[in-house]
Amino acid sequence: MINEKDNLSGDTITYLQMIQATIDRMSTSSAIFKGFAATIVAGVSAISFSDTNKWILLLSFIPVLCFLILDIYYLRLERRFRFLYDRVRTGKKETDFDLHPPKAKEIVKIDSKSNVRWGSCLRSPSVLWFYAPMIVICTVVLILNFGGCI
């Protein structure tokens, strides 16, 4: 059995490692965003039982939405780099050490079923199943606080 690495040149392997390092940094950033968002929701939920101004409470959830948008952006960018990685790995792109991933429009032209669109990234389990419950929690806390229940 022929190992795929045997078919790749040293330059191609180095190029793939550079692309993979970029992908790793993006996934680390995504994890950091999720940690910050969870901390904000937990903190705001806890202080919602105090005599905090309701409007300040509402404003405090804006960073969660910002982290959601950043997370989608980085997931989309990560998928573009994964596409670049796959193109280099399969020999469909030359080893030129260019770390600019193809634009989403170019990817869609090549692969119409690609998952680099904003909507596809929003529906990703890593985004949807993390931020949807957080937004529900934020909404419930706000409704209870503005309704006078808390």
N, C-alpha and C positions, 0 to 999 in steps of 0.2 A: 504494500500500500504506500502510495506517495504522499508524503506530508506536504501540506500547502506551503509551509514555511520554506521548504526546499526550493520552491519555485520563485520565491521573492528575493530580490537583490537586497544587499545591505542598506542601500539608500532607501528602498521602499519600506523596509522594516523600520528604519529611523523615522521616516516620514509618518508611518502609521503610529509610531510611539508618540510623536509630537501631537498628532490629532487626538490620540487617546488621552494624553495629558490634559488637553483642553476640555474634552468631554468630562473627565474626572473633576476638574475645577468647577464646571457648571453644575454637576450633580451635587457637589459639596455646597455650593451656594444655595441650591434648592433646599437642601436639608437645613441650612442655617435660617433661611426665610421661614420655613415651617416652624422651627424652634422659636423664633421671635414672635410669630403670629400666635402660637399656642400660649406663650408667656403673656402676651397682651390680653388675650381673651380670658385667661385665668385671672390675671390681675384686675381687669375691669369687672369681671363677674364678681370678684371678691369685694371690690370697693363699691359695687352697686348697692350694697346693703347699708352704706354709710350715707351721710347727708351731703352727698356730692351733687353739684348742679347737674340736672338732667341733660342739658345741652352739652356740657363738657363730656359727659358720659357718651353721648352720641358722637362727638368729634373723636373720641379716643378709639373708635372702631375703624376710622378711616385708614390707619396704617395696615390693618388686616386686609382691606381691599387692595391697598398698594402692594402688599406682599403677594397677594393672589395674582395680580397683574405681572409682577416681576417673575413669579414662579412660572407662569404661562410663557412669558418671554424667553426665559432661560431653557425651558423644556423644548420650545420651538427651535431655538438656536442649537440646542444639543442634538435634536433630530436632524437638523441640517448638517451638523458635523458628522453624525453617524452615516448619513448618506454619502458625504465626502469620503469617509473611511471605507465604506463598502465599495465605492467606485475605484479607489486606489488599490484596495485589496484584490479586486477582481481584474485589475489591469485596464479598466475602462477610462481611467484618468492617469496621465503621466505623473511621474514622481518629480514635481517641480518645487516642492517645499512651500507651496502657497497655502497659507492657513486661512484663506477667505472661503468660507463655505458657499456653495451655490445658493442663489436666491430661491425663495420658496416657489416663485413662478417658474423658474427653470426646472426645479425638481418636479413640479406638477406636470410640466410638458413631457418629461422623461417617464415619469411614473404617475399616472392619474390617480392611483389609489394611495398615494403617499399620505403620511400622517403629519405633515408640517403646517397644516392650516391652524389658525387660532382656535377654531371650534373643536378640531380634533384634539388639540392640546388641552382645552378646557374639559373635555370629556374623558381625559386620561384618568385612570383610577388613582394615580398618585396625586392628582390635583382635585378631582371631583370628590373622592371619598375622604379627603382631608379638609378641604375648605367648606364643603357643603354643610357638614355638621357644625363647623365653627360659625358660619353665617347664621345658621338656625339658632345656635346658642345666643349669638349677639342680638338677633331679632327678638327672641323670647325675653332676654334681659331688658331690652329697651321697652318692649310692650309692657312688661310688668312694672318697670320703673315709671314710665309715663302714665300708666293706668293707676298708679298709686298703690299697687300691691306690695311694693318693696319700700 
